Amino acid sequence: MTQSVFPPLPLADWRPTRDTLQAYAQLLSHIRRALAPAQKHWWHISLRATAVGLTTTPIPAGDQIVELVLDFTRHQLTLITSGGQTAVIPLVGQSAAAFCAETLAVLDKWGINPAIDRSKFSAETEGVYAETAVSTYWRALSQIDAVLKEFKAGFRGETSPVQLWPHHFDLAVVWLTGRLVPGQDPDNPDYADEQMNFGFSTGDETIPEPYFYATAYPQPDGFTDAALPDDAYWQTEGWTGAVLPYAALVDAPHPREKLLDFLRAAHEVGSNLIA
């Protein structure tokens, strides 16, 4: 794996495009939530990586199966059904309202009417869609997805899919210890399942640059006292977890191995401390 697999991705260089992609991904998430059967930990509202971008995965829509794919190689939304129907909507930075209207119009023509709150996609301000920035992001994200899947393969216990959460626009995987958290309702998986979360964020208000993270729930005593690999550190303001800046991979001689070392080290710390 060469250095170019993890190209520079400073958030300041493409934040408007990132925000546009996030709005598009959020619409797909709402459509998936409206149509797909519920899964624990809300795994039915996230998106998955494909060879070309992000997908809702095939989801039931009455007697049909429908899939929506944000194609970052052709810069289009592709909609397909099990009946062979296909439609394409170019991604050009259209507003959230316009993108929502275009997408729902195609589905309506096919007799698919997901019950979503359209007021959440009422913004009419034009977005920014810089194809070069999207291609750079996708080059990085596709490889991060592959590394997270390799990391996930090392667990014998239950794990989530590697999935993108549109609300925070982070790609992540959860490891479940199989134990329940004392004092929590065992029928509420959002709070009852002991777990660690590992992922990648493009940057946010707390850390305004792309980064990898690892968190534990519940957070064990001594979690932030452990040593981490080179360039990683403990985040304690706003939230608590291990952080590896994405920038540390850009010039690393073996970036894939560096990322795996961070993920495995953080997991070892958490798994040794969680009661």
Secondary structure, 3 states (H helix, E strand, C coil): CCHHHCCCCCHHHCHHHHHHHHHHHHHHHHHHHHHCCCCHHHCCCCEEECCCEEECCCEEECCEEEEEEEECCCCEEEEEECCCCEEEEECCCCCHHHHHHHHHHHHHHCCCCCCCCHHHHCCCCCCCCCHHHHHHHHHHHHHHHHHHHHHHCCCCCCECCCEEECCCCEEEEEEEEEEECCCCCCCCHHHHEEEEEEEEECCCCCCCCCEEEEEEECCCCCHHHCCCCCCCEEECCCCCEEEEECHHHHCCCCHHHHHHHHHHHHHHHHHHHCC
